[in-house]
Amino acid sequence: MIYLRYTTKKEANGTAVYGIVTTWPQDNKLLLGLPVTTATTKVTMLGVKEPLKWSIYKNVAMLVEFPLFPPNEMPCKWAWVIKMENLKNQ
């Protein structure tokens, strides 16, 4: 089971929603039921340069693809933070 904790932060261009994940998904895909996306939604992971790929899953959830890393290049060993911008339900 993957535990995820959400938090928000007001920024100059809107509110960002952060998801803190303490278990790396086995298939490198994280299914999120709460975020409501828009055409301009952007998802990044703290410590990773490139944005993460995401898609709508069965019109009811957001599927976020985690990047593949060799163990020695992981941005962290204990928790990973994804940042979601331009959500409808910020």
WODA-V594814 format. One record per residue. N is the residue number from 1. SS is DSSP state (h for helix, s for strand, l for the rest). OMEGA is omega in degrees with one decimal (999 if undefined). Layout:
BEGIN
n & ss & omega
N & SS & OMEGA
N & SS & OMEGA
END
This chain:
BEGIN
n & ss & omega
1 & l & 179.6
2 & l & 176.6
3 & l & -177.9
4 & s & 177.6
5 & s & 179.7
6 & s & 171.5
7 & s & 179.8
8 & s & 176.8
9 & s & 175.7
10 & s & 179.5
11 & s & -176.6
12 & l & -176.6
13 & l & 178.3
14 & s & -179.7
15 & s & 176.2
16 & s & 175.8
17 & s & 180.0
18 & s & 174.2
19 & s & -179.2
20 & s & -175.6
21 & s & -178.4
22 & l & 177.0
23 & l & 178.6
24 & l & -179.5
25 & l & -176.2
26 & l & -179.4
27 & l & -179.2
28 & l & 179.5
29 & s & -178.6
30 & s & -179.7
31 & s & -177.5
32 & s & -178.9
33 & l & -174.2
34 & l & -177.0
35 & l & 174.0
36 & l & -172.0
37 & l & 172.7
38 & l & 178.0
39 & l & -177.7
40 & l & 179.2
41 & l & 178.4
42 & s & -179.8
43 & s & 177.3
44 & s & 174.5
45 & s & 178.8
46 & l & -179.1
47 & l & -179.5
48 & l & -174.9
49 & l & -175.0
50 & l & 174.1
51 & l & 177.7
52 & l & 174.7
53 & l & 177.1
54 & s & 178.3
55 & s & 176.0
56 & s & -178.6
57 & s & 176.5
58 & l & 178.9
59 & l & -178.8
60 & l & -175.9
61 & s & 177.7
62 & s & 179.3
63 & s & -177.8
64 & s & 178.6
65 & s & 176.8
66 & l & 179.1
67 & l & 175.8
68 & l & -179.7
69 & l & 163.5
70 & l & -176.7
71 & h & -178.4
72 & h & 179.9
73 & h & 179.0
74 & l & 178.2
75 & l & 178.2
76 & l & -179.8
77 & l & -169.8
78 & l & -179.0
79 & l & -179.5
80 & s & -175.9
81 & s & 173.6
82 & s & -179.4
83 & s & 179.9
84 & s & -179.3
85 & s & 177.7
86 & l & 173.0
87 & l & 175.9
88 & l & -175.1
89 & l & 178.1
90 & l & 999
END
